[in-house]
Amino acid sequence: MGCARDHLTACLLSIQRWHVADSVFLAAGLLVILFSTAFAIRTFMIPAGAPPLINRSVFRFTQAIFEITVRPMRSDAHRHSILSLYAPISLLVVLAVNLILLGLGYTLAFYGAGMKPFIRAFLYSGSALSTLGFESPGSHFLVIMLSATEALTVATVVALLIGYLPGIYASYQQREQAVDNLDELAGSPPDGPSVLAGYVQTYSAASLGNLWAAWLAWFRDLGSSGKTLSGELYLRSSRWDRSWICAAGAILDAASLTDSSVDLSTDPAAARLVSAGARALRQVLEPLQIACPENPAWPAVPINISRAEFDDAYDAIATLGLPMKPDRDAAWAAFAQLRVQYECQLMTLVRLKKPPRGARWTTDRPGCEASLPLPVFGRRVMTGKPER
């Protein structure tokens, strides 16, 4: 009698332990499912704030691979063909990681629901994840519910991605149209003096305000679109010798040269463009966990443009017949104070995104080829001082 009682007690304890273990697996699976679903929503639906840690880790990992791949390449065309794959592949890896997490979560949940052994739970999860239905849930109610939920979750994630991509490419096309127009106006790659020369010769100095107004709107769109790590800002131009970063640097340099050196007191929009452009570039960097000084002052923070380079640009602009401010020293000081507002952001983006080399005052500067790893943990603060 005592033996029978002991045996029954042992059986009850075994059953209790079994239920506890299954409950743990089921709860762990549900937590992973909730985490991966929230991860997908933050990636594809919420365009504000810093991207999830997984996104930053994925993009940092793929960045390292692509940098190693293009390092020995000397041809910009070949570099472009490889780097143009960076954004699409990184986004696909983010999607793959999300699906793997979903599959893992549902595998744990199926195991906790009674699908033994573990390989069987994995097959049930793969069946629902792929929506192929090669494993039947039978009449087990909880397994049926989990299978249906997993299939719906995967369909929802894919639908979010499908809805996310048109928005990326619409913004990309709008951005690239302005870049193409600037290259046609000023040549490729454009620079500040060539932008001024091309615009004044094609239109007139009196209509420079239209140029600044158009690019003010462009920078506003840029600042609002650069909210996610996997957004269109990592998509490169269709031509290897074009880049929105080089275009942004050229138009900001043109505005800085105009405001500091050209006597057009009726056109204050150039200074507003510099301020708006510096703010937009800072907004692009914020989600990447990279910060530049907000109110840098020259000469405490130097710029990577020399006085001799400025004088050459001043002389080139004077040949256009524009009314120049006579005090060159004051013009140089004004230009340097304008340039320092956006130089840190501009050169940081050059190091991050590797645009075509040789653009005047942008990708021809010392240190622009230096690697800048994306921060995964914490926040990286740039000094704003030129790299040497």
Beta strands, then each sheet from edge to edge (+ up, - down):
strand 1: 290-291
strand 2: 380-381
sheet 1: 1+ 2+
end
